[in-house]
């Protein structure tokens, strides 16, 4: 981890296309601005962690293959303009 001191208006450039600029310093917080290169997604750390956790839960979940096949068949029939009869419970 790079530890560096910066003043308001000073910046750090990462990999040539990500720029971090110190915009304000208050008593116990620092406000920064981040710009990224084209196609870069920039999110807060806690948002990134939540996305990773949700993806891990989704990857670990199981799929009812018969229900998935029914959905695919229904979509195929709907695309062909056929009416779809709902299944009896």
Backbone atoms as SQL, in Angstrom:
CREATE TABLE atoms (id INTEGER PRIMARY KEY, chain TEXT, resi INTEGER, resn TEXT, atom TEXT, x REAL, y REAL, z REAL);
INSERT INTO atoms VALUES
  (1, 'A', 1, 'UNK', 'N', 0.840, -1.169, 0.000),
  (2, 'A', 1, 'UNK', 'CA', 0.000, 0.000, 0.000),
  (3, 'A', 1, 'UNK', 'C', 0.891, 1.241, 0.000),
  (4, 'A', 2, 'UNK', 'N', 0.565, 2.164, -0.847),
  (5, 'A', 2, 'UNK', 'CA', 1.288, 3.422, -0.912),
  (6, 'A', 2, 'UNK', 'C', 0.703, 4.378, 0.123),
  (7, 'A', 3, 'UNK', 'N', 1.539, 4.895, 0.969),
  (8, 'A', 3, 'UNK', 'CA', 1.112, 5.899, 1.944),
  (9, 'A', 3, 'UNK', 'C', 1.766, 7.210, 1.514),
  (10, 'A', 4, 'UNK', 'N', 0.947, 8.232, 1.310),
  (11, 'A', 4, 'UNK', 'CA', 1.467, 9.486, 0.775),
  (12, 'A', 4, 'UNK', 'C', 0.672, 10.653, 1.358),
  (13, 'A', 5, 'UNK', 'N', 1.312, 11.747, 1.563),
  (14, 'A', 5, 'UNK', 'CA', 0.643, 12.961, 2.030),
  (15, 'A', 5, 'UNK', 'C', 0.320, 13.827, 0.832),
  (16, 'A', 6, 'UNK', 'N', -0.851, 14.401, 0.827),
  (17, 'A', 6, 'UNK', 'CA', -1.286, 15.287, -0.244),
  (18, 'A', 6, 'UNK', 'C', -1.983, 16.487, 0.370),
  (19, 'A', 7, 'UNK', 'N', -1.928, 17.600, -0.315),
  (20, 'A', 7, 'UNK', 'CA', -2.633, 18.806, 0.096),
  (21, 'A', 7, 'UNK', 'C', -3.808, 19.013, -0.853),
  (22, 'A', 8, 'UNK', 'N', -4.707, 19.924, -0.472),
  (23, 'A', 8, 'UNK', 'CA', -5.855, 20.221, -1.321),
  (24, 'A', 8, 'UNK', 'C', -5.374, 20.622, -2.711),
  (25, 'A', 9, 'UNK', 'N', -5.972, 20.018, -3.720),
  (26, 'A', 9, 'UNK', 'CA', -5.617, 20.303, -5.108),
  (27, 'A', 9, 'UNK', 'C', -4.565, 19.360, -5.671),
  (28, 'A', 10, 'UNK', 'N', -3.823, 18.672, -4.814),
  (29, 'A', 10, 'UNK', 'CA', -2.811, 17.727, -5.296),
  (30, 'A', 10, 'UNK', 'C', -3.490, 16.419, -5.674),
  (31, 'A', 11, 'UNK', 'N', -2.860, 15.683, -6.561),
  (32, 'A', 11, 'UNK', 'CA', -3.487, 14.489, -7.089),
  (33, 'A', 11, 'UNK', 'C', -2.544, 13.307, -7.110),
  (34, 'A', 12, 'UNK', 'N', -3.131, 12.148, -7.290),
  (35, 'A', 12, 'UNK', 'CA', -2.398, 10.901, -7.474),
  (36, 'A', 12, 'UNK', 'C', -2.945, 10.283, -8.750),
  (37, 'A', 13, 'UNK', 'N', -2.079, 9.794, -9.605),
  (38, 'A', 13, 'UNK', 'CA', -2.497, 9.147, -10.843),
  (39, 'A', 13, 'UNK', 'C', -2.149, 7.670, -10.747),
  (40, 'A', 14, 'UNK', 'N', -3.142, 6.823, -11.047),
  (41, 'A', 14, 'UNK', 'CA', -2.972, 5.375, -10.975),
  (42, 'A', 14, 'UNK', 'C', -3.114, 4.783, -12.367),
  (43, 'A', 15, 'UNK', 'N', -2.112, 4.044, -12.776),
  (44, 'A', 15, 'UNK', 'CA', -2.133, 3.331, -14.053),
  (45, 'A', 15, 'UNK', 'C', -2.396, 4.251, -15.244),
  (46, 'A', 16, 'UNK', 'N', -2.058, 5.504, -15.104),
  (47, 'A', 16, 'UNK', 'CA', -2.138, 6.437, -16.219),
  (48, 'A', 16, 'UNK', 'C', -3.509, 6.993, -16.531),
  (49, 'A', 17, 'UNK', 'N', -4.586, 6.376, -16.009),
  (50, 'A', 17, 'UNK', 'CA', -5.916, 6.878, -16.365),
  (51, 'A', 17, 'UNK', 'C', -6.890, 7.006, -15.198),
  (52, 'A', 18, 'UNK', 'N', -6.440, 6.736, -13.997),
  (53, 'A', 18, 'UNK', 'CA', -7.271, 6.952, -12.816),
  (54, 'A', 18, 'UNK', 'C', -6.620, 8.056, -11.998),
  (55, 'A', 19, 'UNK', 'N', -7.403, 9.084, -11.696),
  (56, 'A', 19, 'UNK', 'CA', -6.866, 10.230, -10.979),
  (57, 'A', 19, 'UNK', 'C', -7.637, 10.446, -9.680),
  (58, 'A', 20, 'UNK', 'N', -6.910, 10.593, -8.580),
  (59, 'A', 20, 'UNK', 'CA', -7.484, 10.870, -7.270),
  (60, 'A', 20, 'UNK', 'C', -6.994, 12.255, -6.857),
  (61, 'A', 21, 'UNK', 'N', -7.943, 13.157, -6.573),
  (62, 'A', 21, 'UNK', 'CA', -7.611, 14.536, -6.224),
  (63, 'A', 21, 'UNK', 'C', -8.163, 14.853, -4.841),
  (64, 'A', 22, 'UNK', 'N', -7.350, 15.441, -3.981),
  (65, 'A', 22, 'UNK', 'CA', -7.817, 15.908, -2.680),
  (66, 'A', 22, 'UNK', 'C', -8.550, 17.220, -2.919),
  (67, 'A', 23, 'UNK', 'N', -9.855, 17.248, -2.579),
  (68, 'A', 23, 'UNK', 'CA', -10.637, 18.457, -2.832),
  (69, 'A', 23, 'UNK', 'C', -10.895, 19.280, -1.576),
  (70, 'A', 24, 'UNK', 'N', -10.873, 18.609, -0.400),
  (71, 'A', 24, 'UNK', 'CA', -11.149, 19.332, 0.839),
  (72, 'A', 24, 'UNK', 'C', -10.617, 18.526, 2.018),
  (73, 'A', 25, 'UNK', 'N', -10.113, 19.247, 3.006),
  (74, 'A', 25, 'UNK', 'CA', -9.661, 18.601, 4.236),
  (75, 'A', 25, 'UNK', 'C', -10.363, 19.288, 5.398),
  (76, 'A', 26, 'UNK', 'N', -11.045, 18.477, 6.207),
  (77, 'A', 26, 'UNK', 'CA', -11.697, 18.997, 7.406),
  (78, 'A', 26, 'UNK', 'C', -11.027, 18.382, 8.613),
  (79, 'A', 27, 'UNK', 'N', -11.566, 18.623, 9.761),
  (80, 'A', 27, 'UNK', 'CA', -10.933, 18.137, 10.993),
  (81, 'A', 27, 'UNK', 'C', -10.626, 16.642, 10.949),
  (82, 'A', 28, 'UNK', 'N', -11.649, 15.823, 10.680),
  (83, 'A', 28, 'UNK', 'CA', -11.442, 14.376, 10.742),
  (84, 'A', 28, 'UNK', 'C', -11.785, 13.672, 9.438),
  (85, 'A', 29, 'UNK', 'N', -11.890, 14.402, 8.348),
  (86, 'A', 29, 'UNK', 'CA', -12.214, 13.764, 7.074),
  (87, 'A', 29, 'UNK', 'C', -11.524, 14.462, 5.913),
  (88, 'A', 30, 'UNK', 'N', -11.352, 13.710, 4.884),
  (89, 'A', 30, 'UNK', 'CA', -10.753, 14.218, 3.656),
  (90, 'A', 30, 'UNK', 'C', -11.740, 13.946, 2.539),
  (91, 'A', 31, 'UNK', 'N', -12.033, 14.923, 1.727),
  (92, 'A', 31, 'UNK', 'CA', -12.911, 14.739, 0.581),
  (93, 'A', 31, 'UNK', 'C', -12.023, 14.580, -0.645),
  (94, 'A', 32, 'UNK', 'N', -12.294, 13.525, -1.410),
  (95, 'A', 32, 'UNK', 'CA', -11.494, 13.275, -2.603),
  (96, 'A', 32, 'UNK', 'C', -12.400, 13.150, -3.815),
  (97, 'A', 33, 'UNK', 'N', -11.839, 13.423, -4.950),
  (98, 'A', 33, 'UNK', 'CA', -12.527, 13.222, -6.221),
  (99, 'A', 33, 'UNK', 'C', -11.768, 12.169, -7.004),
  (100, 'A', 34, 'UNK', 'N', -12.511, 11.292, -7.664),
  (101, 'A', 34, 'UNK', 'CA', -11.883, 10.214, -8.422),
  (102, 'A', 34, 'UNK', 'C', -12.445, 10.217, -9.835),
  (103, 'A', 35, 'UNK', 'N', -11.562, 10.214, -10.808),
  (104, 'A', 35, 'UNK', 'CA', -11.975, 10.043, -12.197),
  (105, 'A', 35, 'UNK', 'C', -11.240, 8.831, -12.748),
  (106, 'A', 36, 'UNK', 'N', -11.912, 8.131, -13.640),
  (107, 'A', 36, 'UNK', 'CA', -11.312, 6.922, -14.195),
  (108, 'A', 36, 'UNK', 'C', -11.323, 6.948, -15.702),
  (109, 'A', 37, 'UNK', 'N', -10.556, 6.068, -16.262),
  (110, 'A', 37, 'UNK', 'CA', -10.514, 5.952, -17.706),
  (111, 'A', 37, 'UNK', 'C', -11.824, 5.410, -18.251),
  (112, 'A', 38, 'UNK', 'N', -11.963, 5.435, -19.545),
  (113, 'A', 38, 'UNK', 'CA', -13.173, 4.947, -20.202),
  (114, 'A', 38, 'UNK', 'C', -13.409, 3.481, -19.843),
  (115, 'A', 39, 'UNK', 'N', -14.622, 3.176, -19.453),
  (116, 'A', 39, 'UNK', 'CA', -14.971, 1.803, -19.114),
  (117, 'A', 39, 'UNK', 'C', -14.645, 1.410, -17.687),
  (118, 'A', 40, 'UNK', 'N', -14.053, 2.307, -16.910),
  (119, 'A', 40, 'UNK', 'CA', -13.728, 2.016, -15.509),
  (120, 'A', 40, 'UNK', 'C', -14.946, 2.304, -14.647),
  (121, 'A', 41, 'UNK', 'N', -15.231, 1.400, -13.725),
  (122, 'A', 41, 'UNK', 'CA', -16.321, 1.605, -12.777),
  (123, 'A', 41, 'UNK', 'C', -15.700, 1.976, -11.439),
  (124, 'A', 42, 'UNK', 'N', -16.154, 3.076, -10.879),
  (125, 'A', 42, 'UNK', 'CA', -15.614, 3.546, -9.607),
  (126, 'A', 42, 'UNK', 'C', -16.752, 3.555, -8.602),
  (127, 'A', 43, 'UNK', 'N', -16.592, 2.776, -7.521),
  (128, 'A', 43, 'UNK', 'CA', -17.604, 2.713, -6.468),
  (129, 'A', 43, 'UNK', 'C', -16.917, 2.794, -5.113),
  (130, 'A', 44, 'UNK', 'N', -17.698, 3.144, -4.092),
  (131, 'A', 44, 'UNK', 'CA', -17.168, 3.143, -2.732),
  (132, 'A', 44, 'UNK', 'C', -16.846, 1.714, -2.325),
  (133, 'A', 45, 'UNK', 'N', -15.928, 1.558, -1.398),
  (134, 'A', 45, 'UNK', 'CA', -15.497, 0.233, -0.957),
  (135, 'A', 45, 'UNK', 'C', -16.629, -0.634, -0.453),
  (136, 'A', 46, 'UNK', 'N', -17.542, -0.044, 0.344),
  (137, 'A', 46, 'UNK', 'CA', -18.638, -0.836, 0.892),
  (138, 'A', 46, 'UNK', 'C', -19.607, -1.297, -0.193),
  (139, 'A', 47, 'UNK', 'N', -19.759, -0.507, -1.248),
  (140, 'A', 47, 'UNK', 'CA', -20.607, -0.918, -2.375),
  (141, 'A', 47, 'UNK', 'C', -19.946, -2.082, -3.108),
  (142, 'A', 48, 'UNK', 'N', -18.643, -1.971, -3.339),
  (143, 'A', 48, 'UNK', 'CA', -17.898, -3.059, -3.977),
  (144, 'A', 48, 'UNK', 'C', -18.022, -4.342, -3.181),
  (145, 'A', 49, 'UNK', 'N', -17.867, -4.258, -1.852),
  (146, 'A', 49, 'UNK', 'CA', -17.968, -5.440, -0.996),
  (147, 'A', 49, 'UNK', 'C', -19.352, -6.067, -1.079),
  (148, 'A', 50, 'UNK', 'N', -20.399, -5.241, -1.119),
  (149, 'A', 50, 'UNK', 'CA', -21.767, -5.752, -1.215),
  (150, 'A', 50, 'UNK', 'C', -22.001, -6.451, -2.549),
  (151, 'A', 51, 'UNK', 'N', -21.452, -5.915, -3.620),
  (152, 'A', 51, 'UNK', 'CA', -21.581, -6.542, -4.940),
  (153, 'A', 51, 'UNK', 'C', -20.875, -7.887, -4.959),
  (154, 'A', 52, 'UNK', 'N', -19.671, -7.940, -4.423),
  (155, 'A', 52, 'UNK', 'CA', -18.917, -9.197, -4.372),
  (156, 'A', 52, 'UNK', 'C', -19.680, -10.238, -3.561),
  (157, 'A', 53, 'UNK', 'N', -20.220, -9.849, -2.400),
  (158, 'A', 53, 'UNK', 'CA', -20.968, -10.784, -1.558),
  (159, 'A', 53, 'UNK', 'C', -22.216, -11.292, -2.272),
  (160, 'A', 54, 'UNK', 'N', -22.939, -10.404, -2.955),
  (161, 'A', 54, 'UNK', 'CA', -24.143, -10.817, -3.685),
  (162, 'A', 54, 'UNK', 'C', -23.785, -11.780, -4.811),
  (163, 'A', 55, 'UNK', 'N', -22.691, -11.514, -5.510),
  (164, 'A', 55, 'UNK', 'CA', -22.254, -12.412, -6.586),
  (165, 'A', 55, 'UNK', 'C', -21.861, -13.779, -6.027),
  (166, 'A', 56, 'UNK', 'N', -21.220, -13.802, -4.878),
  (167, 'A', 56, 'UNK', 'CA', -20.838, -15.075, -4.266),
  (168, 'A', 56, 'UNK', 'C', -22.069, -15.865, -3.836),
  (169, 'A', 57, 'UNK', 'N', -23.079, -15.173, -3.283),
  (170, 'A', 57, 'UNK', 'CA', -24.317, -15.864, -2.905),
  (171, 'A', 57, 'UNK', 'C', -25.026, -16.419, -4.133),
  (172, 'A', 58, 'UNK', 'N', -25.050, -15.633, -5.207),
  (173, 'A', 58, 'UNK', 'CA', -25.717, -16.086, -6.428),
  (174, 'A', 58, 'UNK', 'C', -24.997, -17.289, -7.025),
  (175, 'A', 59, 'UNK', 'N', -23.675, -17.276, -6.992),
  (176, 'A', 59, 'UNK', 'CA', -22.905, -18.392, -7.548),
  (177, 'A', 59, 'UNK', 'C', -23.088, -19.663, -6.725),
  (178, 'A', 60, 'UNK', 'N', -23.352, -19.509, -5.434),
  (179, 'A', 60, 'UNK', 'CA', -23.505, -20.677, -4.565),
  (180, 'A', 60, 'UNK', 'C', -24.937, -21.213, -4.561),
  (181, 'A', 61, 'UNK', 'N', -25.888, -20.453, -5.085),
  (182, 'A', 61, 'UNK', 'CA', -27.286, -20.887, -5.045),
  (183, 'A', 61, 'UNK', 'C', -27.542, -21.946, -6.110),
  (184, 'A', 62, 'UNK', 'N', -28.577, -22.730, -5.886),
  (185, 'A', 62, 'UNK', 'CA', -28.936, -23.779, -6.840),
  (186, 'A', 62, 'UNK', 'C', -30.102, -23.312, -7.688),
  (187, 'A', 63, 'UNK', 'N', -30.239, -23.916, -8.843),
  (188, 'A', 63, 'UNK', 'CA', -31.292, -23.554, -9.782),
  (189, 'A', 63, 'UNK', 'C', -32.182, -24.768, -9.991),
  (190, 'A', 64, 'UNK', 'N', -33.479, -24.556, -9.943),
  (191, 'A', 64, 'UNK', 'CA', -34.435, -25.607, -10.275),
  (192, 'A', 64, 'UNK', 'C', -34.460, -25.710, -11.796),
  (193, 'A', 65, 'UNK', 'N', -33.774, -26.721, -12.338),
  (194, 'A', 65, 'UNK', 'CA', -33.619, -26.829, -13.790),
  (195, 'A', 65, 'UNK', 'C', -34.939, -27.013, -14.511),
  (196, 'A', 66, 'UNK', 'N', -35.894, -27.715, -13.902),
  (197, 'A', 66, 'UNK', 'CA', -37.186, -27.906, -14.571),
  (198, 'A', 66, 'UNK', 'C', -37.931, -26.575, -14.675),
  (199, 'A', 67, 'UNK', 'N', -37.843, -25.744, -13.636),
  (200, 'A', 67, 'UNK', 'CA', -38.482, -24.424, -13.691),
  (201, 'A', 67, 'UNK', 'C', -37.805, -23.553, -14.733),
  (202, 'A', 68, 'UNK', 'N', -36.497, -23.655, -14.837),
  (203, 'A', 68, 'UNK', 'CA', -35.757, -22.885, -15.833),
  (204, 'A', 68, 'UNK', 'C', -36.148, -23.325, -17.240),
  (205, 'A', 69, 'UNK', 'N', -36.300, -24.634, -17.454),
  (206, 'A', 69, 'UNK', 'CA', -36.728, -25.144, -18.764),
  (207, 'A', 69, 'UNK', 'C', -38.122, -24.644, -19.111),
  (208, 'A', 70, 'UNK', 'N', -39.048, -24.619, -18.128),
  (209, 'A', 70, 'UNK', 'CA', -40.402, -24.118, -18.378),
  (210, 'A', 70, 'UNK', 'C', -40.365, -22.640, -18.762),
  (211, 'A', 71, 'UNK', 'N', -39.540, -21.857, -18.072),
  (212, 'A', 71, 'UNK', 'CA', -39.414, -20.434, -18.417),
  (213, 'A', 71, 'UNK', 'C', -38.899, -20.261, -19.842),
  (214, 'A', 72, 'UNK', 'N', -37.915, -21.066, -20.216),
  (215, 'A', 72, 'UNK', 'CA', -37.359, -20.987, -21.565),
  (216, 'A', 72, 'UNK', 'C', -38.413, -21.361, -22.603),
  (217, 'A', 73, 'UNK', 'N', -39.166, -22.441, -22.328),
  (218, 'A', 73, 'UNK', 'CA', -40.224, -22.862, -23.257),
  (219, 'A', 73, 'UNK', 'C', -41.291, -21.790, -23.388),
  (220, 'A', 74, 'UNK', 'N', -41.701, -21.214, -22.262),
  (221, 'A', 74, 'UNK', 'CA', -42.708, -20.149, -22.291),
  (222, 'A', 74, 'UNK', 'C', -42.217, -18.960, -23.106),
  (223, 'A', 75, 'UNK', 'N', -40.965, -18.585, -22.908),
  (224, 'A', 75, 'UNK', 'CA', -40.404, -17.454, -23.660),
  (225, 'A', 75, 'UNK', 'C', -40.340, -17.770, -25.138),
  (226, 'A', 76, 'UNK', 'N', -40.005, -19.008, -25.478),
  (227, 'A', 76, 'UNK', 'CA', -39.939, -19.417, -26.892),
  (228, 'A', 76, 'UNK', 'C', -41.322, -19.347, -27.521),
  (229, 'A', 77, 'UNK', 'N', -42.335, -19.848, -26.808),
  (230, 'A', 77, 'UNK', 'CA', -43.705, -19.797, -27.326),
  (231, 'A', 77, 'UNK', 'C', -44.186, -18.357, -27.452),
  (232, 'A', 78, 'UNK', 'N', -43.882, -17.536, -26.466),
  (233, 'A', 78, 'UNK', 'CA', -44.299, -16.132, -26.502),
  (234, 'A', 78, 'UNK', 'C', -43.649, -15.412, -27.675),
  (235, 'A', 79, 'UNK', 'N', -42.387, -15.715, -27.945),
  (236, 'A', 79, 'UNK', 'CA', -41.695, -15.078, -29.068),
  (237, 'A', 79, 'UNK', 'C', -42.306, -15.511, -30.397),
  (238, 'A', 80, 'UNK', 'N', -42.880, -16.713, -30.439),
  (239, 'A', 80, 'UNK', 'CA', -43.510, -17.215, -31.666),
  (240, 'A', 80, 'UNK', 'C', -44.946, -16.727, -31.790),
  (241, 'A', 81, 'UNK', 'N', -45.433, -15.976, -30.782),
  (242, 'A', 81, 'UNK', 'CA', -46.782, -15.428, -30.831),
  (243, 'A', 81, 'UNK', 'C', -47.838, -16.386, -30.326),
  (244, 'A', 82, 'UNK', 'N', -47.428, -17.470, -29.725),
  (245, 'A', 82, 'UNK', 'CA', -48.381, -18.445, -29.200),
  (246, 'A', 82, 'UNK', 'C', -48.840, -18.010, -27.811),
  (247, 'A', 83, 'UNK', 'N', -50.077, -18.372, -27.466),
  (248, 'A', 83, 'UNK', 'CA', -50.541, -18.045, -26.125),
  (249, 'A', 83, 'UNK', 'C', -49.997, -19.087, -25.152),
  (250, 'A', 84, 'UNK', 'N', -49.802, -18.647, -23.934),
  (251, 'A', 84, 'UNK', 'CA', -49.226, -19.514, -22.910),
  (252, 'A', 84, 'UNK', 'C', -50.293, -19.762, -21.860),
  (253, 'A', 85, 'UNK', 'N', -50.597, -21.037, -21.632),
  (254, 'A', 85, 'UNK', 'CA', -51.562, -21.421, -20.606),
  (255, 'A', 85, 'UNK', 'C', -50.849, -21.504, -19.266),
  (256, 'A', 86, 'UNK', 'N', -51.365, -20.865, -18.237),
  (257, 'A', 86, 'UNK', 'CA', -50.708, -20.974, -16.931),
  (258, 'A', 86, 'UNK', 'C', -50.842, -22.403, -16.398),
  (259, 'A', 87, 'UNK', 'N', -49.820, -22.847, -15.685),
  (260, 'A', 87, 'UNK', 'CA', -49.838, -24.188, -15.084),
  (261, 'A', 87, 'UNK', 'C', -50.759, -24.198, -13.894),
  (262, 'A', 88, 'UNK', 'N', -51.420, -25.344, -13.710),
  (263, 'A', 88, 'UNK', 'CA', -52.271, -25.495, -12.533),
  (264, 'A', 88, 'UNK', 'C', -51.366, -25.696, -11.318),
  (265, 'A', 89, 'UNK', 'N', -51.764, -25.123, -10.179),
  (266, 'A', 89, 'UNK', 'CA', -50.917, -25.260, -8.979),
  (267, 'A', 89, 'UNK', 'C', -50.869, -26.658, -8.451);
